[in-house]
Amino acid sequence: MSCAPGTATGTGAGGVVLAPARWWHLADVHRLEADLFGPTAWSPETFWGELAAPGRTYLVALEGGEVLGYGGLAVAGADADVQTLGVARAAQGRGLGRRLLRALLGAARAGGATHVLLEVRADNEPAQALYRSEGFEQIARRARYYEPGGIDALVLRARL
């Protein structure tokens, strides 16, 4: 796991700090993941593997030591992918998702990426609105990608 200079520092509104995700954050991250994404949530093992993988940046949004959000990015040359992004339900609407996304985009730039891809559920209008407001455009649709439920995924791309 890496963190580009300047991407995991600073206190925003309400005293929330972005910091590199560490192993001791993973139980809290997984609890948020399970609440937000239910049956499609990543397993704890997936998060452990992501933290250990090269070219990854994982961040947490902390307030008073509590994990309110998290995000992850994979960079491989000119290509970057937002792997995951989530904010606790009680903390949504405070701009934490935007802060995490912008920090991940900064890490992508610092890693040499020229564009960033991500997938979002077709029924997640708030997330789509956030991504579009940050320059992402839909480039594809994957039918019945999210199981169970058979929800389509929208593939979005932003040029850096």
Solvent accessible surface area in square Angstrom, and as a share of the most:
residue,aa,sasa,rsa
1,M,59,0.26
2,S,63,0.40
3,C,42,0.25
4,A,14,0.11
5,P,130,0.82
6,G,61,0.59
7,T,15,0.09
8,A,12,0.09
9,T,97,0.56
10,G,43,0.42
11,T,89,0.52
12,G,27,0.26
13,A,84,0.65
14,G,60,0.57
15,G,37,0.36
16,V,0,0.00
17,V,52,0.30
18,L,8,0.04
19,A,20,0.16
20,P,32,0.20
21,A,5,0.04
22,R,97,0.36
23,W,155,0.54
24,W,146,0.51
25,H,19,0.08
26,L,11,0.05
27,A,62,0.48
28,D,49,0.26
29,V,3,0.02
30,H,46,0.21
31,R,151,0.55
32,L,25,0.13
33,E,5,0.02
34,A,44,0.34
35,D,76,0.39
36,L,33,0.16
37,F,59,0.25
38,G,35,0.34
39,P,111,0.70
40,T,38,0.22
41,A,27,0.21
42,W,62,0.22
43,S,43,0.28
44,P,55,0.34
45,E,124,0.56
46,T,56,0.32
47,F,3,0.01
48,W,128,0.45
49,G,43,0.41
50,E,23,0.10
51,L,23,0.11
52,A,85,0.66
53,A,20,0.16
54,P,119,0.75
55,G,38,0.36
56,R,52,0.19
57,T,6,0.04
58,Y,8,0.03
59,L,1,0.00
60,V,0,0.00
61,A,0,0.00
62,L,31,0.15
63,E,52,0.23
64,G,89,0.85
65,G,63,0.61
66,E,107,0.48
67,V,9,0.05
68,L,12,0.06
69,G,0,0.00
70,Y,3,0.01
71,G,0,0.00
72,G,0,0.00
73,L,0,0.00
74,A,15,0.11
75,V,28,0.16
76,A,76,0.59
77,G,52,0.50
78,A,49,0.38
79,D,69,0.36
80,A,0,0.00
81,D,53,0.27
82,V,14,0.08
83,Q,59,0.26
84,T,15,0.09
85,L,25,0.12
86,G,7,0.06
87,V,16,0.09
88,A,14,0.11
89,R,139,0.51
90,A,107,0.83
91,A,2,0.01
92,Q,98,0.43
93,G,87,0.84
94,R,100,0.36
95,G,35,0.34
96,L,5,0.02
97,G,13,0.13
98,R,81,0.29
99,R,60,0.22
100,L,0,0.00
101,L,0,0.00
102,R,135,0.49
103,A,12,0.09
104,L,0,0.00
105,L,9,0.05
106,G,22,0.21
107,A,6,0.04
108,A,0,0.00
109,R,133,0.49
110,A,68,0.53
111,G,44,0.43
112,G,48,0.46
113,A,8,0.06
114,T,79,0.46
115,H,41,0.18
116,V,0,0.00
117,L,46,0.23
118,L,8,0.04
119,E,66,0.30
120,V,8,0.05
121,R,60,0.22
122,A,22,0.17
123,D,83,0.43
124,N,48,0.25
125,E,113,0.51
126,P,105,0.66
127,A,20,0.16
128,Q,7,0.03
129,A,62,0.48
130,L,30,0.15
131,Y,16,0.06
132,R,107,0.39
133,S,70,0.45
134,E,33,0.15
135,G,47,0.45
136,F,4,0.02
137,E,121,0.54
138,Q,77,0.34
139,I,77,0.39
140,A,45,0.35
141,R,136,0.50
142,R,103,0.38
143,A,81,0.63
144,R,154,0.56
145,Y,99,0.38
146,Y,41,0.16
147,E,91,0.41
148,P,87,0.55
149,G,59,0.57
150,G,11,0.10
151,I,44,0.22
152,D,32,0.16
153,A,0,0.00
154,L,7,0.03
155,V,10,0.06
156,L,0,0.00
157,R,68,0.25
158,A,5,0.04
159,R,176,0.64
160,L,64,0.32
